[in-house]
Amino acid sequence: MTDGRSTRTVIVSGIHDEARRRVVRILSEAAPGATASQFDPARATHRGEGPLRIVELPGGTDPAIVAEALMSSDRGGTGTTLAGVVTAVDAQQCVTDLASGEIAHSRGLSSDRNDPRTTAETLLRQVDYADHLALVGAGRADLRGRLCLSLLAHLNPSARLLAEPSPHELAPLFGRCFDGVDAAARLSPAFPPLPPHTEEDLAETVVWRRFRPLHPERFFEALDETASAGLRSRGRLWLAGMPDAMLSWEAVGLSLSFERSGPWLAALPAGTRRLAAELRRPTDTFDWHPRTGDRRQHIAFTGLGVDTPRLLPLLDSCLLTDDEVLAWERDGPLCENPFAPLLESDGGSDC
């Protein structure tokens, strides 16, 4: 389980205090010799008092920040190895909090009054980053537990899901190695994971994927309805007013993030394109369209009931028509771009 030289550390995060503490107790039972402690920034990179350590994060703490500090200390040869990140979720509060627009500071999840994150955004980041998700308060046979497990499986398909985990189920975690590269990639909104294939899908993920650009004005008019579809949506967009810029999209409740994520590979010279493509993970490489390259619309909407019959036609109506595509290809980018003011801070529009 340990090499005798490195302190193997497991991080436990989660906004639900009782669920998080329960998981810490179960981990302590799974590894009787482990040292369990609350996260202390001053000791984040210090070696524990024994070969195994459990670090519990305060409710709203971003596990990515703490994990990076621990992995940096490991690269420096200080003897700390990050074995895993567990996010504990309370089955009784899971769905409510994933839909909550309450500001994190108001909930007591942040000490910064200017922190703009909502409760849902805080929980989602913890769910996205973890390689283990522990559901507390309901088993697999319980309807609420099945509902939450299905939703968590759609939000982070690569995580190991545990319902009411036992010490036996958590013990192997100390022998693993956390993949920080994959975890960081899971936080990227531009490349959402593929939906899982499960026997019982109480939750759902609807993927809208098209190969022609969006009309800026029509899409802007549909923004509110699009952003509110599902508990969460994320992906990448191709806007006619900015043909070379890949735009990332993430919507959680009433919160919407819309920003540049670099150029499309198809907009780059061939030599540069090959180098840029190597920086993407294999799972981020989608098939190359013969006409548009990697330019496309790709948004994944996840929730407990996405109004697909209304949503998909609405999005399709925002695409350029055949006549508009011909005019766009002939005359260049559309300059009636209401998104330009939103993107001025990162370079403005291409018009």
Secondary structure, DSSP 8 states (H G I E B T S, - for coil): ---SSSEEEEEEE-S-HHHHHHHHHHHHHHSTT-EEEE--GGGTTS--SSSEEEEE--TT--HHHHHHHHHHHHHTTSSEEEEEEEEEEETTTHHHHHT---BTTTTTS-S-TT---BHHHHHHHHHHH-SEEEEES--TTSHHHHHHHHHHHHH-TTSEEEES--HHHHGGGGGS---HHHHHHHT-TTS-------S--SSEEEEEEESS-B-HHHHHHTHHHHHTSSSEEEEEEEETTEEEEEEEEEEETTEEEEEEEEE-GGGS-HHHHHHHHHTS-GGG----BTTTBT--EEEEEEES---HHHHHHHHHTTB--HHHHHHHHHH-S----TTGGGGGGGT----
